[in-house]
Amino acid sequence: MYTIGQVANIIAISKDKLRYYEEKGILMPKQNSENNYRKYDLQDIDTVLLIEFYRSLDLEFKTIEKIHKQGTIKNIKGILDRKRNEVIKEIDRLKAIVDRIEATKKGCDDIDRFMGKYTIRSMDPIKILGRISDFRAYDEFEIIHKNRNGLDDASIIKSMKRYIRCNAQGIESTEMLITKDMNNNSNEKDDCILQYEKCAYTILEDGLHKKDVMGEAFKESLEWIDKEGYRHKGIAIIGMLLMVNDEGIGKSYLEVYIPLQ
């Protein structure tokens, strides 16, 4: 027979955890009625080892209790299949978060490189899931929420792209597209997918403290396109790179794609 301290040392777990297993009714050591000291036999140690084994598979304690009471191979296989699917789903979710983190870091680098400057860049494909009239048309946000399943947990601001129609004089009309980023290797063909191989690209700063930043930046963009000898398609797509609060002033950094002919 072994004391609680000895078992804790053998398996390298805390006494509190052993007491917790006992409270849950899965571990039942013999107890001296005179001094309340617990005595653990070999079966008790095997039970703790069983618990630790299945905890290493990240199974919940309730599930381990079921295995302890009725641990048939069939039951265990079913439990492991369900757990495996949960883990794969969580891995996919975490990978998506890593991708969004990397994209945001790249956005920070792009802000440093292209703020107020111009270059030629392709625009990765996006799929249009819906439309609303404006970024602050909050009464229309229900359209965004209805498309939540298709947005892969993207934030509201990253799922929105401003779609602008323009001419030589500037902006004609504007609306917000609810979009989903697509894989560059996707073979999906859809009229709702936008992708442009050649665009004039820049980054601008916007915010409530700015006045007509869109109109001014657009005028500069069109002047640059004309100066470089390009012709635009009469549209522009603007997406949010980053939102910050700098000394109490809210700022947005927007990337502007103007497709070229």
Secondary structure as UniProt FT lines:
FT   HELIX           4..11
FT   HELIX           15..23
FT   TURN            24..25
FT   STRAND          30..31
FT   TURN            33..35
FT   STRAND          38..40
FT   HELIX           42..55
FT   TURN            56..58
FT   HELIX           61..69
FT   HELIX           73..114
FT   STRAND          119..132
FT   TURN            135..136
FT   HELIX           138..140
FT   HELIX           142..146
FT   HELIX           148..150
FT   TURN            151..153
FT   HELIX           156..159
FT   STRAND          160..167
FT   TURN            168..169
FT   STRAND          170..181
FT   TURN            184..185
FT   TURN            191..192
FT   STRAND          193..206
FT   TURN            208..209
FT   HELIX           213..227
FT   TURN            228..229
FT   STRAND          235..246
FT   TURN            247..248
FT   STRAND          249..260
//
